[in-house]
């Protein structure tokens, strides 16, 4: 099976799709329809 689109992380198409998704998250948050939880750090913090 051959992919029909370039889905590499650095492709222009992928970047534009991700920016559109992020814009919808920002719009929903500004309108009060969404809440974000942001955490600093990762799984391997070494604690």
Secondary structure by P-SEA (a helix, b strand, c coil): cccccccccccaaaaaaaaaaaaaaaaaaaaccbbbbbbcccccccc
